[in-house]
Amino acid sequence: MPLIPEEPQIHESAQGHGTAPASGRSTPTPRPVPGPRPGAPSRSGRPGPVRPAPPAQRTPREAPAAKTGPAGPATPSTNAAKPGPAKPAAGKPGPRADAAAASPQVQLIPAPPGGALDAAEEAVDLLLDSGRAPGDILVITTGDPHPWATHELSFGEAAYWAQHDAGDDVFYAAASVIDRAKVRPVVVVAVNTDSAETAATALPLAVGRASALLIVCGDPQQINSVLGAGV
């Protein structure tokens, strides 16, 4: 009997990936090949502040829409000034308005000569509490100088007046140098002397240094005799 070469038997359990499956069996789902991961999609529920979309740009109201077409003849403006009699400039004060603007409002705080400086200090505190800037206030003493002025003058007059020119704080000066002081919105005068002559000289000068308000602390009778009754 002739010999027949023995054929190798292939069992189903030893099938490779390239062998066709037996009939009647389901084909296994192929696994995806590993590779780079796509970017994670953004989630609407992600915590964190939501940035609003930038607002759409609006066309300014002042810029009229451009019109196409041939330009017509220029039309004269109906608001053009018509010739006529010259009118005075608006807001220009007359002689009476100038006099009223030059005279500040005057307030009187009754105080004896020994308490005039304390009354002036209280007036300054009230001014600052009401919103007045420190550089708006000038304090004048007709008698003994304010302690602050005495202290600052100990460093020399140049440094003392440099603070006055800076204009960023309350400035204290004696009545003897009031003509060197600049105009400020508010001037507070402490009549802390019994000398009627000194008060008569200092008060009119103080009026000229105040552009809005003059506060005088002292004897009402003496002050009224200088500035006029009814102050």
PyMOL commands that set and color helices and strands:
alter all, ss='L'
color gray80, all
select helices_A, chain A and resi 12-14+95-102+113-129+134-136+147-153+157-166+175-180+196-209+220-227
alter helices_A, ss='H'
color red, helices_A
select strands_A, chain A and resi 105-110+137-141+171-174+184-190+210-218
alter strands_A, ss='S'
color yellow, strands_A
deselect
rebuild
show_as cartoon
